[in-house]
């Protein structure tokens, strides 16, 4: 019996990294009976049946799992947005921060293409730092921030999320110092990139793995997050909540009763982040029971 990590799954075959070799495995039939499918990132036990081939016998307990894309046991996520071309989508960033926190994933925010900055990105970086997150800028053209990414990857499974065209593949090529990811152009009509990653695959790096996939740009809010719990995913609210007049305040009121609303009005909490909070609250409020 050998233990390893699934690094790729294609056409019913799972490729397991044991630390010594990559073994092509077929999953045993009992997974189908349990309505359970192996996915990339799974820690598994395998039996090697021949040269480079084996059977996948057991899936270890997962720390988290994502359906789109199908990947498990993510330790960290780097949310990549571009300074320009396409412009940063702050609602997407805030949504991904919530999803990462809900899955106990360490998260960082990377504003890429810093060489195109017109002077506005530093304000965005500071906004997220003020909210309690790690945010930084990168540029593959000017070799800015690449070492910072390298240092954060050691010994972990790290996912890169972001819309196509923001430069995820170019960043990874720069990090790995080789052309391992195909890069795509940005559509002039849509100002969005063309997807260049076709399937989920882990790339071994510095005792850990990197996963690059466009699928992380299409995730829904986890079903277990309710509108009343949403405020817990905005860490900048924490220092003000005890000052709200009513216990369990949802911060959708006014400055006379809500300290968070008052802090927004005073500029102590980002109005942009707060507006996204209200938008997400409305979305969760409209969920039907069968959607929860």
Backbone bond lengths (Angstrom), bond angles and torsions (degrees), N, CA, C in turn:
res aa  C-N    CA-C-N  psi(-1)  N-CA   C-N-CA  omega(-1)  CA-C   N-CA-C  phi
1 X - - - 1.470 - - 1.527 108.76 -
2 X 1.339 116.39 131.15 1.459 122.79 178.16 1.521 108.79 -122.30
3 X 1.321 116.14 151.26 1.465 122.26 178.17 1.517 109.36 -114.83
4 X 1.321 116.16 140.81 1.453 119.82 179.15 1.510 111.66 -160.79
5 X 1.325 115.71 -170.48 1.462 123.10 -178.75 1.523 108.74 -121.72
6 X 1.341 116.02 132.53 1.460 119.73 175.34 1.531 108.61 -70.74
7 X 1.318 116.62 120.80 1.461 120.22 -178.61 1.528 112.63 -106.35
8 X 1.340 116.65 -12.68 1.462 119.90 178.37 1.516 109.03 -163.00
9 X 1.325 116.43 146.27 1.453 121.03 175.50 1.513 109.65 -138.05
10 X 1.323 116.67 118.99 1.467 121.28 -178.36 1.528 109.15 -140.85
11 X 1.322 116.37 128.50 1.458 121.45 172.66 1.511 114.84 57.48
12 X 1.338 116.66 36.62 1.456 119.73 178.14 1.511 114.63 84.99
13 X 1.324 117.20 -2.00 1.466 121.84 176.36 1.524 109.01 -105.38
14 X 1.336 115.88 140.30 1.455 122.24 -179.94 1.521 108.82 -119.86
15 X 1.326 115.12 129.56 1.458 120.55 -176.44 1.524 108.33 -102.77
16 X 1.338 115.26 115.82 1.459 122.43 -170.43 1.520 109.97 -109.42
17 X 1.334 115.17 125.57 1.463 121.99 176.68 1.523 108.54 -89.99
18 X 1.325 116.76 112.49 1.465 120.99 -179.87 1.521 111.96 -91.05
19 X 1.307 117.09 -4.00 1.458 121.17 -174.06 1.513 112.07 96.93
20 X 1.316 116.08 -18.80 1.457 121.52 178.21 1.525 112.21 -116.13
21 X 1.348 115.69 -29.68 1.456 120.39 179.84 1.521 109.54 -160.02
22 X 1.340 115.16 165.51 1.457 121.93 173.06 1.521 107.20 -99.14
23 X 1.331 116.50 121.70 1.464 121.75 -176.28 1.523 109.49 -110.01
24 X 1.323 116.38 128.06 1.461 121.91 176.62 1.521 109.35 -82.31
25 X 1.331 116.53 119.55 1.471 120.51 -172.91 1.520 111.95 -124.01
26 X 1.321 115.05 149.78 1.457 122.89 166.79 1.526 107.23 -106.35
27 X 1.333 115.86 139.26 1.462 119.93 -179.57 1.524 110.39 -77.51
28 X 1.307 116.23 141.42 1.465 120.91 177.52 1.534 110.10 -67.74
29 X 1.318 115.72 155.44 1.455 121.43 -174.76 1.511 115.02 -64.90
30 X 1.342 117.50 -21.56 1.474 118.03 -175.48 1.520 112.30 -67.56
31 X 1.343 118.97 -20.30 1.468 120.17 176.07 1.523 110.15 -65.18
32 X 1.333 116.10 -39.04 1.455 120.70 179.10 1.525 110.27 -64.19
33 X 1.327 116.49 -38.98 1.466 121.02 179.34 1.526 111.43 -65.50
34 X 1.333 116.42 -31.05 1.468 121.71 179.46 1.527 111.83 -88.78
35 X 1.355 116.60 2.13 1.459 121.86 -177.30 1.527 111.05 55.91
36 X 1.325 115.21 43.95 1.467 121.92 -178.32 1.524 109.28 -128.53
37 X 1.309 115.94 131.38 1.459 120.46 179.81 1.520 110.55 -114.72
38 X 1.337 118.18 132.82 1.462 120.03 173.16 1.526 109.43 -63.06
39 X 1.315 116.80 150.25 1.462 119.03 174.90 1.519 110.07 -143.84
40 X 1.310 114.44 163.69 1.458 121.06 -179.49 1.525 109.84 -56.15
41 X 1.315 116.00 136.32 1.457 121.72 -178.15 1.511 113.62 98.44
42 X 1.329 117.66 -16.05 1.463 121.23 179.42 1.523 111.23 -65.17
43 X 1.331 115.30 136.83 1.462 121.11 166.18 1.524 107.06 -83.29
44 X 1.324 117.05 128.74 1.463 120.13 -173.34 1.526 111.34 -137.92
45 X 1.331 114.41 157.54 1.469 121.89 169.36 1.519 107.44 -103.01
46 X 1.326 116.28 134.99 1.460 120.62 -179.63 1.525 110.22 -131.29
47 X 1.324 114.57 158.08 1.463 121.55 171.46 1.522 107.75 -113.43
48 X 1.318 116.75 121.91 1.464 120.91 179.60 1.528 108.11 -81.12
49 X 1.335 115.52 122.30 1.467 120.76 -175.29 1.521 112.91 -104.66
50 X 1.285 117.32 -14.43 1.462 120.31 -179.99 1.509 109.38 -170.67
51 X 1.298 117.33 -171.83 1.461 120.73 -177.63 1.525 110.87 -63.79
52 X 1.314 115.42 109.30 1.459 121.14 176.98 1.512 114.86 71.65
53 X 1.340 118.62 11.45 1.458 121.10 -178.49 1.525 110.07 -130.56
54 X 1.337 115.70 155.60 1.453 118.94 -178.81 1.509 112.36 -169.74
55 X 1.331 115.73 -174.40 1.456 122.15 176.76 1.524 109.10 -118.86
56 X 1.314 115.78 143.13 1.460 121.88 179.21 1.523 107.15 -92.79
57 X 1.343 116.74 115.53 1.464 121.14 -170.15 1.524 114.01 -101.03
58 X 1.345 117.29 -43.91 1.466 121.05 -172.02 1.517 110.54 -139.58
59 X 1.325 116.11 139.36 1.466 121.85 172.79 1.520 108.31 -105.55
60 X 1.327 116.97 124.86 1.458 120.94 178.64 1.532 110.06 -70.85
61 X 1.319 116.00 162.34 1.473 120.92 177.98 1.522 109.65 -60.32
62 X 1.330 115.16 137.19 1.469 120.94 -177.74 1.526 111.15 -92.29
63 X 1.326 116.17 145.39 1.462 120.13 172.68 1.523 110.48 -81.78
64 X 1.317 117.44 -28.58 1.466 123.22 173.55 1.521 107.59 -164.75
65 X 1.305 116.09 164.92 1.465 120.69 176.84 1.516 108.79 -151.36
66 X 1.327 116.16 138.86 1.460 122.72 176.46 1.526 108.02 -112.87
67 X 1.322 115.44 142.63 1.459 120.47 -179.58 1.523 111.39 -86.78
68 X 1.327 116.46 -43.86 1.464 120.85 176.47 1.516 108.27 -124.53
69 X 1.308 118.36 104.74 1.464 129.42 -1.43 1.523 110.60 -79.45
70 X 1.352 118.17 159.81 1.464 120.14 178.82 1.524 111.54 -75.43
71 X 1.314 116.31 98.96 1.464 121.75 -178.92 1.527 108.17 -150.71
72 X 1.325 116.08 143.64 1.466 121.36 -175.40 1.525 111.11 -124.19
73 X 1.328 114.14 161.15 1.469 122.31 171.09 1.524 113.70 61.52
74 X 1.329 116.15 38.49 1.457 120.55 174.74 1.535 108.78 -69.81
75 X 1.318 116.36 128.36 1.468 120.90 177.62 1.525 111.90 -93.81
76 X 1.328 116.30 -35.15 1.463 120.68 -174.08 1.518 110.02 -145.63
77 X 1.317 114.83 154.20 1.463 120.56 177.32 1.521 109.43 -136.37
78 X 1.319 115.35 135.26 1.463 121.13 172.32 1.525 107.31 -110.98
79 X 1.323 115.66 113.53 1.463 121.30 178.35 1.530 107.05 -84.50
80 X 1.319 115.82 119.60 1.462 120.76 -176.33 1.528 109.55 -106.58
81 X 1.325 115.40 124.25 1.462 122.37 171.67 1.518 107.05 -124.94
82 X 1.298 117.55 154.87 1.463 119.42 177.53 1.520 109.55 -102.17
83 X 1.309 115.29 149.39 1.460 120.97 178.66 1.524 109.97 -62.76
84 X 1.328 115.49 -42.69 1.456 122.59 177.21 1.524 108.32 -148.00
85 X 1.337 114.59 161.52 1.466 121.12 171.02 1.522 113.96 53.83
86 X 1.354 119.15 66.06 1.476 128.06 2.50 1.525 111.84 -87.13
87 X 1.327 115.91 160.96 1.457 121.65 178.04 1.524 109.68 -67.08
88 X 1.330 118.18 151.11 1.467 120.68 -179.10 1.516 112.18 -64.14
89 X 1.332 115.61 135.90 1.459 122.27 177.19 1.527 107.27 -100.85
90 X 1.328 116.65 98.70 1.461 121.45 -173.16 1.524 112.11 -71.10
91 X 1.328 117.93 -28.38 1.465 120.14 175.90 1.526 110.25 -65.73
92 X 1.333 116.19 -39.75 1.469 119.95 176.49 1.525 110.85 -63.15
93 X 1.335 116.96 -44.53 1.461 120.62 179.96 1.522 110.01 -59.38
94 X 1.331 116.98 -48.06 1.464 120.46 -177.96 1.527 111.54 -64.61
95 X 1.317 116.73 -35.68 1.466 120.37 177.46 1.530 110.49 -65.95
96 X 1.334 116.99 -43.77 1.460 120.31 -179.62 1.522 111.62 -67.33
97 X 1.323 117.82 -32.32 1.466 120.97 175.87 1.527 110.38 -61.66
98 X 1.334 116.37 -40.73 1.462 121.12 178.36 1.525 110.53 -65.62
99 X 1.331 116.74 -45.75 1.464 121.48 -178.64 1.520 110.63 -62.87
100 X 1.337 117.11 -41.78 1.466 120.80 179.66 1.521 110.91 -64.83
101 X 1.329 116.95 -45.55 1.465 120.78 -179.87 1.524 110.97 -62.22
102 X 1.321 116.96 -40.40 1.456 121.24 180.00 1.529 111.77 -63.37
103 X 1.327 117.10 -28.49 1.466 121.66 -179.16 1.522 112.44 -97.90
104 X 1.345 117.03 11.48 1.470 122.31 -179.09 1.522 112.05 57.06
105 X 1.323 115.03 43.46 1.458 121.94 179.76 1.526 109.07 -106.46
106 X 1.315 116.90 127.82 1.466 121.50 174.86 1.529 108.15 -66.95
107 X 1.323 117.29 131.54 1.462 119.16 -171.88 1.522 111.68 -129.41
108 X 1.333 115.55 142.33 1.460 123.36 174.97 1.525 108.33 -131.66
109 X 1.338 116.01 155.03 1.464 121.26 -178.71 1.517 108.89 -116.40
110 X 1.313 116.14 124.91 1.462 122.47 -177.42 1.521 109.41 -116.75
111 X 1.331 116.46 120.60 1.462 121.39 173.35 1.526 107.47 -97.43
112 X 1.320 114.98 106.19 1.458 122.11 -174.07 1.537 111.14 -90.95
113 X 1.330 115.43 170.11 1.468 123.70 -178.40 1.539 110.96 63.75
114 X 1.332 115.11 41.49 1.468 120.37 -179.32 1.521 111.55 -58.95
115 X 1.330 117.12 -23.74 1.465 121.15 178.77 1.532 111.87 -65.28
116 X 1.333 117.84 -15.95 1.463 121.90 178.06 1.525 112.69 -97.15
117 X 1.324 117.86 3.12 1.466 121.47 -173.49 1.529 111.45 -63.38
118 X 1.332 114.45 135.92 1.473 120.47 176.89 1.524 111.55 -103.63
119 X 1.340 116.13 14.01 1.454 120.32 177.77 1.514 114.83 105.74
120 X 1.333 117.89 2.53 1.461 120.53 -175.21 1.525 114.02 -100.63
121 X 1.336 117.89 -18.20 1.465 119.25 -169.98 1.530 112.76 -71.41
122 X 1.309 118.14 -31.62 1.471 119.40 -179.24 1.527 111.60 -61.11
123 X 1.319 116.21 -32.94 1.469 120.42 177.64 1.532 110.16 -66.10
124 X 1.344 116.92 -38.57 1.463 120.50 178.23 1.517 111.35 -68.06
125 X 1.328 115.78 -42.26 1.468 120.25 177.89 1.518 109.96 -58.80
126 X 1.324 116.52 -45.56 1.465 120.37 -178.48 1.518 111.40 -67.33
127 X 1.332 117.18 -34.36 1.465 120.59 178.86 1.526 110.37 -59.60
128 X 1.328 117.06 -44.36 1.464 119.84 -178.95 1.527 111.72 -75.41
129 X 1.310 117.31 -32.88 1.467 119.24 175.05 1.520 110.16 -64.81
130 X 1.330 117.27 -40.35 1.459 120.65 178.26 1.523 111.55 -63.77
131 X 1.332 116.04 -28.06 1.464 120.56 179.08 1.528 111.69 -81.85
132 X 1.338 116.89 -6.62 1.462 120.16 175.81 1.514 115.33 105.21
133 X 1.333 117.70 10.28 1.456 121.01 -178.02 1.523 111.79 -104.79
134 X 1.327 115.45 160.22 1.459 121.61 172.43 1.519 107.96 -87.01
135 X 1.323 117.15 119.70 1.460 122.07 179.91 1.527 108.73 -134.58
136 X 1.328 116.20 143.65 1.461 120.24 -177.58 1.526 109.29 -156.51
137 X 1.321 116.29 171.07 1.467 122.04 -179.92 1.521 109.85 -112.85
138 X 1.340 114.44 152.37 1.470 120.61 177.69 1.523 109.69 -140.66
139 X 1.321 113.90 157.88 1.462 120.93 173.47 1.519 108.02 -153.42
140 X 1.323 116.58 122.49 1.470 119.27 175.68 1.521 110.30 -76.84
141 X 1.325 116.65 -23.31 1.464 121.06 179.42 1.527 110.48 -70.65
142 X 1.335 116.45 -41.92 1.464 121.29 -176.84 1.523 112.78 -106.52
143 X 1.345 117.03 7.33 1.468 122.85 178.33 1.534 111.21 55.01
144 X 1.312 115.65 52.26 1.462 122.49 179.61 1.520 109.24 -108.06
145 X 1.329 117.11 129.08 1.457 122.35 173.17 1.519 115.98 78.17
146 X 1.317 118.79 -0.76 1.467 121.30 -176.83 1.533 110.85 -67.35
147 X 1.316 116.58 -42.55 1.474 119.79 178.01 1.515 111.85 -62.97
148 X 1.330 117.16 -33.74 1.460 121.49 178.59 1.529 110.32 -62.34
149 X 1.322 116.50 -40.29 1.461 120.42 177.30 1.528 109.89 -67.15
150 X 1.320 116.95 -44.97 1.473 120.30 -179.28 1.529 111.07 -55.55
151 X 1.313 116.44 -44.08 1.464 120.29 -176.48 1.524 112.31 -66.35
152 X 1.329 117.39 -24.25 1.471 120.59 -176.50 1.526 112.54 -86.75
153 X 1.328 118.28 -5.90 1.466 121.27 -171.36 1.519 114.31 -94.25
154 X 1.321 117.64 -13.78 1.464 121.19 -170.86 1.524 112.90 -60.97
155 X 1.342 115.78 126.72 1.459 122.02 170.82 1.515 116.18 71.02
156 X 1.343 118.35 15.74 1.463 120.26 -176.75 1.519 110.37 -134.65
157 X 1.331 115.06 159.63 1.464 120.37 168.27 1.519 106.87 -91.11
158 X 1.315 116.51 115.37 1.461 122.23 -175.24 1.514 110.12 -117.36
159 X 1.320 116.07 126.84 1.464 121.87 177.56 1.520 109.41 -100.79
160 X 1.319 115.48 141.08 1.461 122.15 172.81 1.524 107.40 -104.68
161 X 1.321 117.02 121.58 1.463 120.51 179.99 1.514 109.25 -117.56
162 X 1.326 115.17 154.71 1.451 119.83 -179.65 1.511 110.31 151.41
163 X 1.316 116.47 158.92 1.452 120.50 179.09 1.529 110.30 -66.38
164 X 1.311 115.68 156.17 1.454 119.40 174.67 1.532 109.32 -64.04
165 X 1.315 116.06 145.22 1.458 121.07 179.97 1.506 114.86 95.51
166 X 1.352 117.83 -8.42 1.464 119.46 -178.80 1.531 111.66 -83.81
167 X 1.325 116.97 -9.26 1.468 119.82 174.83 1.506 115.19 101.30
168 X 1.345 118.36 21.74 1.465 119.83 179.80 1.528 111.86 -59.86
169 X 1.330 115.92 -47.44 1.461 119.40 -177.18 1.525 111.50 -65.89
170 X 1.323 117.12 -39.71 1.471 120.46 176.88 1.524 111.09 -63.27
171 X 1.342 116.50 -39.41 1.459 120.80 177.39 1.525 111.00 -61.48
172 X 1.343 115.96 -45.94 1.459 119.64 -178.83 1.515 111.76 -65.65
173 X 1.322 117.09 -38.19 1.463 119.64 176.17 1.527 110.55 -61.55
174 X 1.335 116.23 -38.67 1.464 120.25 178.95 1.524 110.90 -69.65
175 X 1.325 117.09 -40.75 1.465 121.58 179.02 1.522 110.70 -62.31
176 X 1.326 115.72 -44.94 1.467 120.96 -176.02 1.520 112.92 -84.84
177 X 1.337 116.06 -8.28 1.469 121.89 179.27 1.524 112.23 59.09
178 X 1.324 115.49 33.73 1.460 120.20 175.36 1.520 108.70 -161.74
179 X 1.328 115.70 159.71 1.462 121.01 -177.91 1.525 108.92 -85.22
180 X 1.334 115.90 90.85 1.465 119.84 178.95 1.516 111.99 -109.69
181 X 1.334 116.86 -17.61 1.456 121.31 179.46 1.524 109.82 -118.03
182 X 1.340 116.05 134.98 1.446 120.74 175.37 1.513 108.81 -74.27
183 X 1.314 116.92 135.38 1.463 120.70 179.05 1.523 109.71 -104.56
184 X 1.322 116.04 151.80 1.463 120.87 -177.45 1.512 111.83 -124.63
185 X 1.322 116.20 160.00 1.453 121.79 178.76 1.525 109.63 -84.86
186 X 1.310 115.03 163.13 1.464 121.22 177.58 1.524 108.84 -95.17
187 X 1.321 116.09 130.89 1.454 121.15 179.10 1.523 109.94 -66.07
188 X 1.312 117.45 127.71 1.465 121.03 179.36 1.523 110.98 -68.23
189 X 1.343 116.85 -32.60 1.456 120.16 -177.66 1.518 111.60 -72.87
190 X 1.351 117.21 -45.43 1.459 121.22 -174.86 1.515 113.57 -98.00
191 X 1.352 116.21 -12.73 1.471 121.03 -174.73 1.519 110.95 57.72
192 X 1.315 116.28 31.04 1.456 122.56 176.25 1.510 108.30 -127.53
193 X 1.304 116.10 153.16 1.456 120.03 179.83 1.511 112.18 -82.66
194 X 1.315 114.06 168.63 1.461 121.11 174.53 1.514 107.89 -96.51
195 X 1.342 116.50 133.42 1.455 119.90 -177.97 1.527 110.42 -58.93
196 X 1.324 116.24 131.52 1.455 120.63 179.33 1.518 111.85 -114.44
197 X 1.323 118.31 -11.33 1.461 122.18 178.93 1.522 108.79 -100.02
198 X 1.340 117.82 123.35 1.458 121.46 -171.17 1.517 113.54 -100.76
199 X 1.310 118.70 -24.94 1.458 120.51 179.71 1.527 108.49 -149.73
200 X 1.324 115.35 164.19 1.460 120.66 -179.99 1.523 108.86 -80.10
201 X 1.311 115.89 128.24 1.462 120.43 177.72 1.520 109.53 -149.35
202 X 1.319 116.48 135.66 1.461 121.39 176.49 1.514 109.38 -88.79
203 X 1.320 114.78 134.83 1.463 121.32 177.43 1.520 107.63 -109.33
204 X 1.318 116.77 123.83 1.460 121.05 -178.76 1.519 110.54 -68.38
205 X 1.350 115.56 131.79 1.465 119.82 178.42 1.522 110.20 -156.51
206 X 1.313 116.93 121.65 1.457 123.76 170.91 1.533 112.24 49.47
207 X 1.331 116.00 55.01 1.466 123.48 179.06 1.528 113.46 64.17
208 X 1.312 116.54 18.09 1.457 121.16 176.48 1.511 109.52 -142.19
209 X 1.320 115.96 -163.12 1.462 121.20 179.90 1.521 109.83 -138.88
210 X 1.330 115.16 152.70 1.455 122.60 174.71 1.525 107.59 -118.21
211 X 1.323 116.62 137.03 1.459 120.37 174.16 1.517 108.52 -121.81
212 X 1.331 116.25 128.75 1.468 121.92 177.78 1.513 108.02 -121.79
213 X 1.311 117.53 121.95 1.457 121.06 -179.70 1.516 109.60 -155.47
214 X 1.347 117.87 141.30 1.463 119.96 176.51 1.518 112.80 -72.48
215 X 1.324 117.91 -13.02 1.459 121.42 -174.78 1.512 114.50 -60.72
216 X 1.332 118.51 -27.44 1.453 120.76 -177.97 1.526 112.42 -70.31
217 X 1.321 117.96 -2.83 1.461 119.38 176.50 1.522 111.81 -90.35
218 X 1.350 117.83 3.57 1.462 120.37 -173.49 1.527 112.65 -126.04
219 X 1.317 118.33 20.23 1.457 120.95 -175.71 1.527 112.28 -79.21
220 X 1.334 115.98 144.80 1.454 121.81 173.74 1.530 109.18 -92.75
221 X 1.335 116.04 165.71 1.459 119.27 174.34 1.530 109.17 -62.95
222 X 1.330 117.32 137.29 1.471 119.12 176.30 1.519 111.11 -55.78
223 X 1.332 116.43 143.54 1.457 121.39 -175.29 1.519 112.64 -63.72
224 X 1.346 116.59 -27.38 1.459 118.31 -176.22 1.523 113.50 -78.43
225 X 1.330 118.60 -9.34 1.467 120.43 178.26 1.527 109.31 -84.66
226 X 1.329 116.36 122.64 1.457 121.41 177.78 1.528 109.70 -102.81
227 X 1.314 115.80 166.75 1.469 119.86 179.16 1.523 111.07 -61.25
228 X 1.328 117.69 -33.03 1.467 120.70 -178.51 1.522 112.05 -75.22
229 X 1.337 117.10 -22.39 1.465 120.98 179.00 1.522 112.31 -91.79
230 X 1.318 117.37 -11.71 1.463 121.14 -173.94 1.521 112.10 -57.14
231 X 1.328 117.12 -38.34 1.471 120.22 -177.07 1.522 112.53 -60.02
232 X 1.339 116.83 -25.55 1.462 120.79 -179.69 1.532 111.93 -69.22
233 X 1.326 116.82 -14.09 1.464 121.43 -179.08 1.532 112.15 -96.75
234 X 1.314 116.17 9.23 1.464 122.02 174.57 1.527 107.46 -118.82
235 X 1.332 117.70 89.41 1.470 121.03 -171.19 1.522 114.51 -60.18
236 X 1.341 117.76 -24.67 1.464 119.23 -178.98 1.526 112.08 -70.36
237 X 1.343 118.12 -13.66 1.466 121.22 177.92 1.530 111.57 -76.91
238 X 1.324 116.50 -23.50 1.461 121.57 -167.32 1.521 113.75 -56.58
239 X 1.326 117.81 -42.77 1.461 120.76 -175.61 1.530 113.08 -71.62
240 X 1.335 117.12 -10.37 1.463 120.39 -176.11 1.523 112.96 -108.38
241 X 1.344 117.07 -20.39 1.467 120.01 -170.60 1.527 113.80 -60.09
242 X 1.331 116.50 -34.92 1.472 119.43 -178.87 1.531 111.78 -67.88
243 X 1.335 116.44 -15.09 1.460 120.39 -179.02 1.534 112.58 -93.06
244 X 1.342 117.02 -6.90 1.472 119.82 177.73 1.533 109.19 -66.28
245 X 1.330 116.84 145.60 1.460 120.86 -175.17 1.530 111.83 -67.04
246 X 1.338 116.14 -35.71 1.457 119.80 -176.96 1.521 110.81 -110.34
247 X 1.327 114.69 135.01 1.462 120.35 178.23 1.536 109.38 -66.41
248 X 1.329 115.90 138.32 1.457 119.80 -178.68 1.515 113.04 76.59
249 X 1.330 117.13 21.79 1.466 122.08 179.83 1.531 110.10 -55.40
250 X 1.325 116.10 134.22 1.470 119.63 179.55 1.531 112.31 -94.46
251 X 1.323 116.56 3.85 1.463 123.02 174.51 1.532 112.43 62.69
252 X 1.312 115.89 30.54 1.461 120.49 176.61 1.527 109.90 -112.02
253 X 1.343 116.49 12.61 1.457 120.95 -175.55 1.510 112.70 -93.73
254 X 1.346 116.43 -126.79 1.461 120.40 -178.95 1.527 109.49 -136.86
255 X 1.305 115.95 173.66 1.464 121.82 -173.33 1.522 113.24 -66.38
256 X 1.358 118.24 -21.24 1.464 120.15 -178.36 1.525 112.43 -72.71
257 X 1.339 116.86 -26.71 1.467 119.64 -177.36 1.527 112.87 -118.55
258 X 1.318 117.46 -14.77 1.470 121.17 -174.43 1.521 110.58 -119.35
259 X 1.330 115.86 116.47 1.469 120.87 -179.26 1.518 111.77 -69.52
260 X 1.333 117.14 -29.57 1.465 120.02 178.11 1.529 110.04 -67.42
261 X 1.332 116.17 -45.71 1.468 119.89 177.29 1.529 110.98 -60.57
262 X 1.320 116.03 -38.39 1.463 120.94 178.47 1.529 110.82 -65.25
263 X 1.350 116.39 -39.47 1.465 120.52 179.11 1.526 111.36 -66.63
264 X 1.321 116.33 -33.77 1.472 119.99 176.29 1.517 109.63 -64.90
265 X 1.332 116.21 -46.31 1.465 120.89 -179.39 1.535 111.53 -61.47
266 X 1.339 116.33 -33.73 1.474 120.49 -179.85 1.526 112.56 -83.31
267 X 1.340 117.34 -4.29 1.456 120.69 179.92 1.515 113.99 82.96
268 X 1.334 116.60 11.93 1.470 120.13 -179.79 1.533 111.76 -83.65
269 X 1.326 116.23 -22.65 1.460 122.74 173.62 1.523 107.07 -122.73
270 X 1.326 116.13 138.52 1.465 121.11 -178.14 1.518 112.10 -59.10
271 X 1.326 116.66 127.10 1.465 121.13 177.12 1.528 110.46 -66.34
272 X 1.332 116.58 -34.41 1.466 120.52 178.63 1.520 110.70 -62.62
273 X 1.319 116.50 -48.38 1.468 120.58 178.72 1.529 110.18 -62.95
274 X 1.323 117.22 -41.20 1.460 121.10 -178.75 1.530 110.95 -65.02
275 X 1.330 117.10 -39.17 1.462 120.24 178.19 1.530 110.89 -65.31
276 X 1.323 116.77 -36.49 1.466 119.70 175.84 1.526 110.34 -66.38
277 X 1.330 115.85 -38.75 1.467 119.52 176.23 1.524 110.39 -57.80
278 X 1.324 117.10 -47.06 1.468 120.88 -178.92 1.524 110.99 -63.98
279 X 1.323 116.46 -38.54 1.462 120.49 178.73 1.532 110.83 -64.85
280 X 1.331 116.22 -43.81 1.471 120.31 178.48 1.541 110.38 -65.59
281 X 1.321 116.21 -38.06 1.475 120.65 179.22 1.525 109.86 -60.13
282 X 1.337 116.05 -43.01 1.467 120.11 179.16 1.523 110.96 -63.76
283 X 1.339 116.70 -40.28 1.469 120.65 179.19 1.527 110.36 -61.61
284 X 1.331 116.11 -47.03 1.461 120.14 -178.58 1.529 111.31 -69.08
285 X 1.315 117.38 -29.61 1.465 121.01 178.65 1.524 111.40 -67.05
286 X 1.321 116.72 -27.40 1.459 121.58 -176.82 1.523 113.11 -90.97
287 X 1.324 117.19 0.39 1.455 120.04 178.59 1.529 110.33 -65.48
288 X 1.296 116.24 136.24 1.452 121.63 174.24 1.528 109.07 -83.83
289 X 1.313 116.49 161.15 1.452 120.87 -177.85 1.525 112.16 -57.89
290 X 1.324 117.25 -37.38 1.463 119.45 -177.76 1.518 111.97 -73.15
291 X 1.337 117.50 -13.31 1.451 121.27 178.72 1.535 111.81 -88.59
292 X 1.340 117.13 -11.52 1.457 120.66 -174.60 1.519 110.77 -87.36
